[in-house]
Amino acid sequence: MMAGSLISGVVQKINTFVGGDVLQIISSNLIEKISAISEVESSIEHIENEFKVIQAVISKANKCISNDPPYLAWLEGVRDVALKIEDTIDEYAYLLGQAAVNDSYSKKSTGFIRNLKAWDNIVTRIKQLEIDLEKLQRRSDRYGISMTRDDESSSTNSTMNKYIRNYSYFSDDDGIVGNVEVTKALTKWLTNDLRERIVISICGIGGVGKTTIVNYIYKKQEAARNFHSCAWVSVSSNYEFEDLLKRIIKQLFQRKRKVSQEIDTLDLRQLVDKLKTVLRDKKYLIVLDDVWHSDALQLYHAFPKNDWGSRIIITTRKEDVASFADENYQIKLNTLSEEASWDLFCKKAFCTIPKNRCPESLTSWGKKIVAKCQGLPLAIVVIGSLLACRDREEQEWKLFYNKLSWELSNNPHIKDVLNLSIMDLPPQIKQCFLYCGLFPEDADISRKRISRLWIAEGFVEQRGKDTTMEDVAQDYIKELVYRSLIQVVDKNVYGRIKRFRMHDILRDICIATAKKERFSVTLDNPHLTLRFSEEARRISIQKGSDDIQPSAGSSKLLSFLLFDKDMASSCIQNALATFRLLRVLSLKHSNVKELPEVIFELFNFHYLDLSHTEVTEISTSLGKLHNLQTLDLRVTGVDILPNELSKLRKLRHLFVVHVLDYTWRAYDNIVSASIPNNICNLKDLQSLQSVQATRHLAQNIHKLKSLKKLDLRKIQQCFIQELCASVAMLPHLTSLSVSAINIDEVLNLNFLDPLPDLEKLHFRGKMEMGILPRVFDSLHKLRELCLAWSALKEDPLSSLALMRNLVYLYLLRTYDGEFLTFCKDYFPNLRHLALRDMAQLARIEIECGTMINLNHLEAWSLLACREYSVFQKVFLSLDRYGVWSYEICQRYLWKS
């Protein structure tokens, strides 16, 4: 149930907006005009405490009676109250924002008095919400809504019933389709002669076939004969140690009724002793199926670690649980290949046809149906089984395909299995997961972008002063990966997740759940008119309509994400006029050319993404957005930011970079923005990219103590010493990009003190005396280095090779010499090497044992390197160390 996460979000908002801010923004004289303001604070605090209790109750109930009708009806009432309190808190924050933009006492007083009715309305609503909460409590008592069951194992039984129901679709050998090698490996581990006890784990998304594969092998006589004792227990998310131990022991004594009856009388310690006694001198096989939490693996202590060749198999959806297995005995089960998916589908859909062949007339629709399942065996088997009972007519299959998304997200056999993963999420992460469903199908979701969106929505909790919310958001993403709910698409040079993707079926379930829970609405049908209902808190337009009809409900909208590049600018502007309480606005790649002034009246605004739009100017009214955290103006026409930018005291990320030439051949390929000098007052700023450097900025940038990423352009030698001194005082800086004002400007980086935590360095401009500065000897944590237009006279590789952690090296017009030598042991962790536009370079020497992990080489316009043998040596060296790829410009003009 999502009500628990909704309540968690409400509590988070209360903590953010209610408290000292009102006393700072509104003077005591004005507060006296509404004596009830202090009463509002007290009432909201009472509601917060009530919600915390309700959240705990819901969390417990979800594991016991999540399908109980009286409970569900009561839960719907909780959800209604939670949404009302969220609206009230947003309105409260909006009124505070209005008061905050007025600098003088007279303006503040006038504005406050003008909103007296609105403040009175807040008081009335809060009092009514307290009454509603009391009604909920009385209702639960009146109808005897209990959060427990007499049968403590009801959840376990429910889980088992779901598995039994899903197994009815599987035949014994379905699990090995596409997983032959996994099946062989698992069988070998169970039947080999190794005497030590081995713990094996199989991890993967729900429905990927973990249990099916183990069940297939477990039932085979070959495996059974190899062990004295065997037991299989489904652990599930709600388990009791005593219950698990009793079930295992009863399986071991399944033919001895008297022993089985005695087991029920034993306590936990006696059960452990009994199990150890039974298994001490036996070769046993124990399957712990569907383990959700690492705590459940305390069962280990009950299984003796003997030398009889015993085996324990764990199936789980969570990588941290799977890591408890012995090294080299951990299997990560992936979705099926396209070919294996088709084979499995045909086996189920055409089970009565010889060799399970698909009729030619149905092949096209069958392929489309299988593609939609994205290799998930459970979905393929269920859908194939359903089609086996239908007429084998093309029109029938076409109609089935057209409603396939609904079928996949609503079929109980699929939904129950995948919903278990979602239900088990902590409240904050559950909201974050639903938010991912706002992105288009098959979209690669940027880790950084989604993290900022979550923070803007208030989903991310604070975890101490030394941990940023961005760090916490990354932990949330890792948690979703560990639970197999999202799939990593790419990692950056630091090994961190860069982009991820949702499985289509999980996304469909996510969208359906979000709509049902009134979390969000996704529009992907261009033929439908978009109407903002009273319930929609977030809108994602992916295939939009120019017929947008705002309503009273649009004033409650919190997020508006636009992915349709073709929506008319006028349509967007009309819609924006109604979003009074908006927190997030993403118009990336849209047709918008200018922002209506109403945007700057959104006092709850946290996130504004105008990247890749035709916006050329930002109004001075920007200063009103006191709560703005992220301002993204990448690839726009904006090159000047108003002085009012310095009023955005909560700004965390500012991006104003515009790349003109993505080949990077021109020196002036990036347009940087001019920013006000007083931007150094923004104490929360973490990202500043890409802005023009001035002497004032160089002298004061050390005040931005939270800064992690800095990109400065048009730097001059006359203030480089001051800039180096300031940069050295930034305690959290991990990424630095600096660029000289022009191609002839020489920058002396010898003024720069060591930056021990720097991970990424981009430097564009001539080096003093044509040599690397000494600071390069101390950049031990550096992972990514880009040197461009450096005019170095000596081979820089011997100095750069001291950076043992370097993963990415990009040299563009860096070196004016004729020879580069990659010696043995250079760059042991380097994976990506790019050599570009070094016209004098005649020869590259690569010794054996250098760059042993290189897998990507770019070599462009090295015009003096004409001999094929030189490059052949490079490629042979690469080939020796594994899979690699390279890009070659045809202008090498080498000899064949």
VOGUVEX-315503 format. One line per field, with one value per residue (C-alpha): residue number from 1; x, y, z. Coordinates in steps of 0.2 Angstrom, whole numbers. Example, Ala and Ser with C-alpha at 12.3 -4.5 7.8 and 13.67 -1.06 7.14 Angstrom:
<nodes>
n <- [1  2]
px <- [62  68]
py <- [-22  -5]
pz <- [39  36]
</nodes>
This chain:
<nodes>
n <- [1  2  3  4  5  6  7  8  9  10  11  12  13  14  15  16  17  18  19  20  21  22  23  24  25  26  27  28  29  30  31  32  33  34  35  36  37  38  39  40  41  42  43  44  45  46  47  48  49  50  51  52  53  54  55  56  57  58  59  60  61  62  63  64  65  66  67  68  69  70  71  72  73  74  75  76  77  78  79  80  81  82  83  84  85  86  87  88  89  90  91  92  93  94  95  96  97  98  99  100  101  102  103  104  105  106  107  108  109  110  111  112  113  114  115  116  117  118  119  120  121  122  123  124  125  126  127  128  129  130  131  132  133  134  135  136  137  138  139  140  141  142  143  144  145  146  147  148  149  150  151  152  153  154  155  156  157  158  159  160  161  162  163  164  165  166  167  168  169  170  171  172  173  174  175  176  177  178  179  180  181  182  183  184  185  186  187  188  189  190  191  192  193  194  195  196  197  198  199  200  201  202  203  204  205  206  207  208  209  210  211  212  213  214  215  216  217  218  219  220  221  222  223  224  225  226  227  228  229  230  231  232  233  234  235  236  237  238  239  240  241  242  243  244  245  246  247  248  249  250  251  252  253  254  255  256  257  258  259  260  261  262  263  264  265  266  267  268  269  270  271  272  273  274  275  276  277  278  279  280  281  282  283  284  285  286  287  288  289  290  291  292  293  294  295  296  297  298  299  300  301  302  303  304  305  306  307  308  309  310  311  312  313  314  315  316  317  318  319  320  321  322  323  324  325  326  327  328  329  330  331  332  333  334  335  336  337  338  339  340  341  342  343  344  345  346  347  348  349  350  351  352  353  354  355  356  357  358  359  360  361  362  363  364  365  366  367  368  369  370  371  372  373  374  375  376  377  378  379  380  381  382  383  384  385  386  387  388  389  390  391  392  393  394  395  396  397  398  399  400  401  402  403  404  405  406  407  408  409  410  411  412  413  414  415  416  417  418  419  420  421  422  423  424  425  426  427  428  429  430  431  432  433  434  435  436  437  438  439  440  441  442  443  444  445  446  447  448  449  450  451  452  453  454  455  456  457  458  459  460  461  462  463  464  465  466  467  468  469  470  471  472  473  474  475  476  477  478  479  480  481  482  483  484  485  486  487  488  489  490  491  492  493  494  495  496  497  498  499  500  501  502  503  504  505  506  507  508  509  510  511  512  513  514  515  516  517  518  519  520  521  522  523  524  525  526  527  528  529  530  531  532  533  534  535  536  537  538  539  540  541  542  543  544  545  546  547  548  549  550  551  552  553  554  555  556  557  558  559  560  561  562  563  564  565  566  567  568  569  570  571  572  573  574  575  576  577  578  579  580  581  582  583  584  585  586  587  588  589  590  591  592  593  594  595  596  597  598  599  600  601  602  603  604  605  606  607  608  609  610  611  612  613  614  615  616  617  618  619  620  621  622  623  624  625  626  627  628  629  630  631  632  633  634  635  636  637  638  639  640  641  642  643  644  645  646  647  648  649  650  651  652  653  654  655  656  657  658  659  660  661  662  663  664  665  666  667  668  669  670  671  672  673  674  675  676  677  678  679  680  681  682  683  684  685  686  687  688  689  690  691  692  693  694  695  696  697  698  699  700  701  702  703  704  705  706  707  708  709  710  711  712  713  714  715  716  717  718  719  720  721  722  723  724  725  726  727  728  729  730  731  732  733  734  735  736  737  738  739  740  741  742  743  744  745  746  747  748  749  750  751  752  753  754  755  756  757  758  759  760  761  762  763  764  765  766  767  768  769  770  771  772  773  774  775  776  777  778  779  780  781  782  783  784  785  786  787  788  789  790  791  792  793  794  795  796  797  798  799  800  801  802  803  804  805  806  807  808  809  810  811  812  813  814  815  816  817  818  819  820  821  822  823  824  825  826  827  828  829  830  831  832  833  834  835  836  837  838  839  840  841  842  843  844  845  846  847  848  849  850  851  852  853  854  855  856  857  858  859  860  861  862  863  864  865  866  867  868  869  870  871  872  873  874  875  876  877  878  879  880  881  882  883  884  885  886  887  888  889  890  891  892  893  894  895  896]
px <- [0  6  -3  12  24  12  11  30  31  18  29  44  35  30  48  53  41  33  43  55  53  37  44  59  48  34  37  29  19  10  8  -2  -15  -18  -16  -20  -4  5  -10  -7  10  4  -10  2  14  0  -5  13  14  -3  3  19  8  -3  12  19  1  0  18  13  -4  3  12  -3  -20  -16  -31  -44  -59  -63  -44  -43  -59  -51  -34  -43  -49  -31  -25  -39  -33  -15  -18  -28  -14  -1  -12  -13  6  9  -3  6  23  16  10  27  35  24  29  47  49  44  60  53  42  28  27  28  14  3  5  2  -14  -20  -18  -28  -42  -30  -21  -38  -42  -26  -32  -49  -42  -30  -44  -55  -40  -38  -57  -55  -41  -51  -65  -53  -48  -66  -70  -56  -62  -81  -78  -65  -51  -37  -19  -15  -22  -24  -15  3  8  -6  6  17  2  -3  14  15  -3  4  19  8  -4  10  18  3  8  26  30  45  58  52  65  80  74  88  96  105  122  115  106  122  132  120  118  137  139  126  134  153  164  169  168  166  149  145  132  125  114  103  98  86  70  54  47  64  64  75  63  58  76  80  64  68  85  78  65  78  82  101  102  90  101  116  110  105  92  83  72  64  57  50  56  46  46  36  44  46  62  53  41  55  64  49  45  62  63  46  52  67  55  40  37  38  22  26  42  33  20  34  42  27  32  50  56  69  84  78  73  91  99  87  92  110  109  99  111  128  133  123  125  111  103  93  84  80  68  63  74  70  81  98  92  84  101  104  97  115  118  106  115  131  146  151  163  150  148  132  124  113  104  97  85  83  78  91  110  115  106  114  132  131  134  152  163  161  145  134  122  114  100  96  80  80  87  76  78  76  60  53  56  48  33  30  32  17  6  7  9  -3  6  20  37  28  29  20  9  16  1  4  23  22  10  19  35  28  20  36  46  34  38  56  63  54  50  35  26  31  24  8  4  9  -3  -17  -15  -15  -33  -38  -42  -27  -33  -23  -37  -39  -20  -20  -34  -24  -8  -17  -22  -6  0  -15  -15  4  1  -16  -14  -14  -1  12  6  6  24  31  20  29  45  37  27  43  51  54  41  53  61  43  39  55  52  34  42  53  37  35  49  44  45  63  70  88  85  100  105  109  93  82  91  88  70  67  76  65  49  55  57  75  78  93  106  117  127  141  130  121  104  112  122  106  97  112  109  91  96  108  94  83  97  100  82  82  69  79  92  109  112  129  142  153  172  171  161  145  128  126  110  97  81  64  58  42  31  37  34  17  13  21  10  -6  -1  3  -14  -23  -14  -17  2  4  -4  5  -2  5  -10  -10  -28  -34  -38  -28  -39  -31  -41  -43  -33  -18  -2  10  8  20  16  25  14  4  -11  -12  -29  -25  -39  -34  -46  -47  -37  -22  -19  -14  -1  17  26  24  36  35  43  34  45  31  18  15  23  7  -1  13  11  -8  -6  8  -4  -14  0  0  9  21  38  45  44  54  52  68  68  51  46  45  53  50  43  27  29  17  31  40  25  28  35  36  47  62  67  67  73  73  88  88  74  74  73  86  82  79  68  74  59  70  74  57  60  68  66  73  86  90  91  96  99  110  109  98  102  104  121  117  110  102  109  93  101  110  93  91  99  93  101  111  114  116  120  122  133  130  141  142  153  152  167  177  188  186  193  178  166  157  146  148  136  140  134  133  148  138  134  146  133  124  131  122  128  136  137  142  143  148  151  163  177  181  193  179  173  191  194  178  174  181  165  155  160  147  154  158  158  165  167  175  178  188  201  215  233  231  220  225  235  219  209  221  221  202  200  212  200  185  184  172  178  179  177  186  185  195  198  209  201  209  220  236  233  246  240  252  245  260  250  238  240  237  218  219  200  199  192  189  200  197  210  210  224  243  254  267  284  276  277  265  264  270  252  249  261  248  232  231  212  210  199  196  208  206  220  217  227  241  256  267  284  289  281  268  265  278  271  253  256  258  239  237  218  215  201  198  212  208  222  217  231  240  257  268  281  284  284  273  279  267  279  276  265  258  240  235  216  214  199  197  211  208  222  216  223  241  248  267  265  274  276  267  277  267  276  269  261  255  236  231  213  211  195  192  204  200  214  209  219  236  242  261  257  256  263  251  263  262  244  244  255  243  229  238  242  224  218  230  220  203  187  190  184  191  187  197  197  199  212  226  232  243  252  244]
py <- [0  17  26  23  32  46  49  48  62  73  71  76  91  96  95  106  120  121  128  143  149  158  167  173  178  186  199  197  212  204  187  196  200  182  175  157  156  148  137  131  126  116  108  103  95  85  79  74  64  55  52  44  31  28  25  12  4  3  -4  -18  -21  -22  -38  -46  -40  -30  -37  -36  -25  -15  -11  -5  6  13  15  25  37  39  43  56  65  63  72  86  89  89  102  112  112  117  131  136  136  146  160  160  162  177  185  181  190  207  215  230  229  240  228  213  220  225  208  199  208  206  187  187  177  164  162  161  147  137  138  131  117  112  111  101  89  86  81  70  60  58  51  39  32  30  21  9  5  4  -8  -18  -15  -25  -25  -43  -61  -75  -86  -78  -87  -80  -69  -84  -94  -80  -79  -98  -98  -85  -96  -111  -101  -95  -112  -119  -110  -118  -135  -144  -139  -121  -114  -121  -112  -99  -104  -120  -115  -109  -126  -135  -125  -127  -146  -147  -138  -150  -166  -163  -171  -156  -160  -142  -135  -122  -108  -104  -89  -85  -67  -58  -48  -56  -68  -71  -89  -91  -103  -112  -117  -123  -132  -141  -147  -151  -163  -172  -189  -186  -172  -180  -196  -186  -180  -189  -175  -162  -147  -133  -118  -102  -88  -73  -55  -59  -74  -81  -90  -103  -106  -108  -120  -131  -132  -138  -151  -157  -160  -170  -181  -181  -199  -198  -191  -192  -182  -169  -167  -165  -151  -139  -139  -133  -115  -107  -113  -131  -130  -125  -139  -151  -146  -146  -164  -170  -163  -165  -181  -179  -173  -161  -149  -134  -122  -105  -98  -80  -73  -54  -48  -52  -55  -70  -78  -80  -97  -101  -104  -118  -128  -137  -133  -151  -159  -170  -159  -151  -137  -122  -113  -95  -87  -69  -53  -43  -42  -39  -55  -64  -58  -70  -84  -91  -82  -89  -97  -82  -82  -66  -72  -60  -59  -70  -66  -63  -80  -89  -78  -83  -102  -101  -92  -104  -118  -111  -103  -118  -132  -143  -140  -152  -144  -129  -120  -103  -101  -89  -78  -75  -73  -54  -51  -65  -56  -40  -48  -57  -40  -32  -45  -40  -57  -59  -78  -76  -64  -74  -90  -82  -73  -88  -99  -86  -86  -105  -104  -91  -93  -93  -79  -64  -51  -60  -58  -40  -36  -45  -35  -19  -22  -30  -17  -17  -36  -36  -24  -31  -50  -56  -70  -56  -42  -52  -57  -40  -31  -40  -31  -14  -17  -22  -5  8  22  36  24  18  36  38  22  28  44  34  29  47  44  37  19  12  29  29  39  49  46  64  71  59  63  81  78  67  80  94  84  81  62  62  62  71  60  71  86  77  68  78  73  69  56  49  49  39  26  25  21  8  0  -1  -9  -22  -26  -29  -16  -5  -11  -2  4  13  18  32  32  31  15  24  21  34  29  16  9  2  -15  -11  -22  -15  2  -2  -8  7  19  9  10  28  33  22  30  48  50  54  53  48  54  44  46  61  59  62  78  81  87  90  81  85  69  72  78  75  75  67  71  59  60  75  84  103  102  104  109  116  114  118  102  109  121  106  100  97  91  94  84  87  74  79  90  94  102  120  134  143  128  125  143  142  127  135  149  137  128  138  126  118  112  104  110  101  107  100  99  108  122  135  152  162  160  169  180  169  156  168  168  149  152  133  130  119  113  122  113  123  114  112  125  142  152  167  177  175  189  198  191  175  182  178  159  158  139  135  121  117  129  120  131  120  122  138  155  162  170  183  179  194  200  193  176  179  179  160  155  137  135  119  116  129  124  137  128  128  118  124  111  93  88  99  104  123  131  142  128  132  148  152  163  180  179  192  194  191  173  168  171  155  143  128  128  112  113  129  126  134  152  166  170  187  193  196  178  171  180  175  158  150  155  142  129  116  117  100  104  120  124  141  149  164  164  176  175  191  183  165  166  172  159  145  151  151  134  126  131  122  107  96  100  84  91  106  112  128  136  151  166  162  150  161  164  155  150  146  132  131  143  128  119  100  95  78  74  79  65  75  88  97  110  120  132  134  127  139  135  120  108  100  109  101  99  85  74  75  71  53  51  58  47  58  70  80  91  102  115  113  116  104  102  86  69  71  52  49  62  57  39  43  45  26  28  36  28  41  51  63  72  86  96  93  89  97  83  69  54  47  31  21  11  -5  -3  14  18  1  6  16  11  25  34  48  55  69  83  81  85  83  66  54  38  30  17  5  -8  -24  -23  -5  0  -18  -13  -2  -6  10  19  35  41  56  67  62  67  63  45  37  20  6  -4  8  7  -12  -13  -2  -14  -30  -24  -19  -36  -45  -38  -42  -34  -17  -5  10  24  29  45  42  56  45  43  28  17  0]
pz <- [0  -5  9  21  9  6  25  25  12  22  38  28  21  39  45  30  30  47  62  63  45  49  64  53  39  48  61  78  76  61  69  83  69  67  85  78  68  84  85  67  72  87  77  63  76  83  65  62  78  73  55  62  72  57  46  58  59  40  39  51  43  25  30  38  31  15  6  21  14  30  32  13  16  31  22  8  22  28  10  9  25  20  3  11  24  10  0  16  19  1  3  20  11  -3  8  17  0  -4  13  10  -7  1  8  18  33  25  9  21  32  17  8  24  28  10  13  30  22  16  33  41  29  34  52  48  37  50  63  51  48  67  67  52  61  76  65  57  75  80  64  66  84  78  65  74  61  68  62  66  62  74  61  62  46  36  26  23  17  6  -2  -4  -13  -25  -29  -31  -42  -53  -54  -62  -78  -78  -84  -76  -89  -93  -81  -92  -108  -111  -94  -99  -94  -77  -74  -79  -67  -52  -56  -56  -39  -31  -38  -37  -24  -14  4  11  14  0  0  -17  -22  -37  -38  -50  -53  -48  -61  -69  -65  -50  -41  -56  -60  -43  -42  -58  -51  -34  -41  -52  -45  -49  -36  -23  -23  -19  -2  14  19  9  14  5  14  6  18  11  17  33  42  60  64  74  60  47  58  62  43  39  53  49  31  37  48  36  39  58  64  82  80  69  84  96  86  89  108  106  108  97  106  106  88  83  94  86  69  72  80  65  51  60  52  36  18  17  4  11  -1  6  -7  -9  5  6  21  26  44  39  35  54  50  45  63  63  49  55  44  42  29  21  5  11  0  4  -10  -8  -20  -18  -27  -17  -21  -3  2  -13  -7  8  -3  -5  -18  -36  -31  -34  -50  -56  -67  -81  -92  -107  -124  -139  -146  -129  -126  -143  -139  -122  -129  -143  -131  -121  -134  -147  -135  -145  -162  -167  -162  -155  -172  -173  -189  -201  -200  -182  -182  -183  -169  -159  -160  -155  -139  -134  -136  -124  -111  -112  -108  -91  -91  -79  -91  -107  -99  -92  -109  -119  -109  -111  -130  -130  -126  -139  -158  -169  -179  -184  -179  -162  -158  -164  -152  -138  -142  -142  -124  -119  -107  -97  -97  -91  -77  -71  -73  -55  -59  -64  -54  -37  -40  -45  -32  -18  -23  -23  -7  3  -1  13  12  5  -8  -13  -18  -28  -37  -42  -48  -60  -69  -75  -88  -105  -109  -112  -106  -100  -83  -77  -60  -57  -64  -55  -39  -40  -44  -29  -18  -26  -21  -3  -5  1  20  29  36  46  41  33  21  7  1  -16  -8  1  -16  -24  -9  -14  -32  -26  -16  -31  -40  -26  -26  -45  -48  -60  -73  -74  -92  -89  -76  -76  -75  -56  -57  -51  -59  -73  -81  -77  -85  -79  -85  -96  -85  -69  -76  -82  -64  -57  -68  -63  -45  -46  -54  -41  -27  -34  -34  -53  -70  -86  -103  -118  -130  -141  -146  -128  -121  -105  -90  -74  -61  -43  -39  -50  -40  -54  -73  -86  -104  -116  -131  -127  -134  -138  -130  -112  -101  -84  -70  -51  -49  -58  -44  -33  -46  -38  -54  -72  -83  -102  -114  -130  -140  -152  -140  -144  -134  -132  -125  -112  -107  -104  -93  -83  -78  -67  -57  -41  -30  -42  -35  -51  -69  -83  -100  -108  -127  -128  -140  -126  -131  -116  -98  -93  -78  -68  -66  -54  -43  -39  -22  -19  -34  -31  -49  -66  -81  -97  -105  -124  -126  -136  -120  -122  -107  -88  -80  -65  -56  -54  -37  -30  -31  -14  -13  -30  -29  -47  -62  -78  -93  -103  -122  -121  -128  -110  -108  -94  -77  -67  -51  -42  -44  -28  -19  -22  -5  -7  -25  -26  -44  -58  -76  -90  -103  -121  -133  -150  -158  -151  -161  -149  -164  -160  -145  -142  -143  -127  -123  -105  -95  -86  -68  -54  -43  -27  -32  -19  -6  -11  3  -3  -21  -26  -45  -55  -74  -85  -81  -85  -73  -66  -54  -41  -43  -42  -26  -18  -24  -9  0  -9  4  -3  -20  -28  -47  -54  -72  -76  -93  -100  -86  -87  -81  -72  -59  -60  -43  -34  -42  -37  -19  -19  -27  -14  0  -7  5  -6  -23  -34  -52  -59  -77  -81  -98  -103  -111  -128  -137  -134  -115  -104  -87  -73  -63  -52  -40  -37  -21  -21  -22  -14  -17  -35  -46  -62  -70  -87  -92  -108  -112  -114  -99  -92  -101  -110  -96  -84  -67  -51  -44  -57  -46  -31  -40  -34  -34  -51  -62  -77  -85  -101  -107  -122  -132  -119  -131  -121  -127  -118  -117  -103  -101  -88  -76  -80  -77  -58  -58  -55  -53  -70  -80  -93  -102  -116  -125  -138  -145  -129  -136  -150  -150  -161  -150  -136  -126  -115  -104  -95  -79  -85  -82  -74  -73  -89  -99  -111  -121  -133  -144  -155  -167  -162  -180  -175  -167  -178  -168  -153  -143  -133  -122  -116  -99  -101  -100  -96  -94  -109  -119  -129  -140  -150  -162  -173  -185  -180  -197  -195  -189  -207  -204  -202  -192  -178  -176  -179  -164  -154  -159  -155  -138  -135  -141  -129  -115  -119  -128  -135  -148  -157  -168  -183  -193  -212  -213  -206  -223  -218  -230  -234]
</nodes>
